[in-house]
Amino acid sequence: MQTLDPTRRVFVLKLLSATHDLTLATLRPDGYPQATVVSYVHQGLILYAGIGLDSQKAHNIRQNNRVSATVTPPYADWQHIRGLSLGGLAEIVGDADESAHAADLMLFRFPQLRQMVHAGSATWPGSVFVRITPSVISVLDYEQGFGHTELYEVPSSMHGTY
């Protein structure tokens, strides 16, 4: 496995910016994976999603914080498929400053949220933010050839901070 280099990091960041939703896979207590589509934002390679405080996803993350996620921007045809699959750790955000930051990112990317939540509030009733920190990223890039993938380890120095 290669280490994610600055050039591929830029490619990954462009894919993250081109997509609003990801599929988040968590592990249920019975061992079965649960995959759910959630809207997200990112600060560098750190991803944030708002989830229900008492949702199955939240319970799963509290019991086992290993997750996987996929991102695929829209494409015109199969020759232009690009996407990401990542594995990493998810944490329910407990820090008020980080929650406020995640809320600001969400309100900027999804302005329609302003009609549903209080702007400037770090907490949204019934919701929490989850932070996803990738450890490995698999890049899918059909522009390099059908089924072309590259697997990268993500050093902590590349994550970025909020």
Summary of the structure (lengths in Angstrom):
residues: 162
radius of gyration: 15.9
end to end distance: 27.3
largest distance: 46.2
contacts: 472
relative contact order: 0.23
helix: 30%
strand: 39%
